[in-house]
Every structure is written in structure tokens, then in C-alpha cells.
């Protein structure tokens, strides 16, 4: 039985350009997803703070601030 750390997927050299392109596109999608998460987090945070300034908006504003902070943290880490 071979341990998992020693197993490697063997990609034929002919397919390496496609593997490299796939990894590039997936890396770009991950980066864009992080930027979108951070941007949405900042927007929700700001809207939540503005809603917290009104007494009626506290019920909606506090969860928005918490969700915005969590999105920012998820985008950063």
C-alpha cells in the first residue's frame, strides 16, 4: 500500500498546456472571488453602520455589520 503523500498524478507531457491553462483560470477565479467577497463585505458593513444610526434600523443593521465583517475575514483568509 502506497501512502497518499507519495502518490502523484501523472499527467502526460502532451496535456501539460491544458493543465497549466486550467490552473491559471482557476487561480484567476479564486482571486476574483476573494475581491468580490471583500468588496461585498465592505458594502454590507457600511450599509449596516448607516442603518445602525437609526433606531428602527438596528434590527437589520447589526446582522448586516456582522455578515459584512465575516465576508471580509473570509476574503482575506
N, C-alpha and C positions, 0 to 999 in steps of 0.2 A: 504494500500500500504506500502510495507516494503522498507526502504531506502537501497541504494546499499551498504552502509558500514556495514549493519547488515546481508546482505546475505552472506552465506558461502557455498562453495561447499562441500557437504557431500560425502566423499569417504568411501566406506565400508572397514572395517579393513582388509579384505582378500586381497584387492588390494593395500594396502599401500607399500609392497615391490616394486611393479611395478611403483608406483608413485615416490617413493624415487629414484629408478634407473633412471627413466626418468628425474628427476630434476638434478641428478648427471651428466648424459650425456649432458644435455642441458647447464649446468654450465661449463663443460669442453669445449664444442663447443664455448661458449661465450668467454672464456679465450683465447682459441687458436685463435679465430678471432681477438681479440684485439692485440695479439702478432704479428700476421701476418700483421695487418694494421700498427702497429708501425714500423715493420721491412721494409715493402714496402715503408713507408713514409721516413724512413732514407735513403734507397737506392735511391729513386727518388730525395730526397733533395741533396744528394752528387753528383749524375749524373747531376742534374740541375746546381749546382755550378760549376762543371767542364766545362759544356757546356757554362756557362756564361763567362768563362775566354777567350773564343774565341769570336770574334766579330760576326761571322756568327751564332754561336750557341745561341746568346741572344734571338732570336725569339722563340726557343724551350726551352731554359734553364730557363727563368723566369717563364713560366707556370708550368714547372716541379717542381721548387722550391716551388711555391705557393701550388700546389697539394700535394707535399710531406709534407709541414707544416700542411695542412688541415687533411691529413691522420694521422699524428702523434697526432694532437689535438683530432681527433675522437677516436683514440685508447686509449688515456689517460682519456678522459672524457665521 
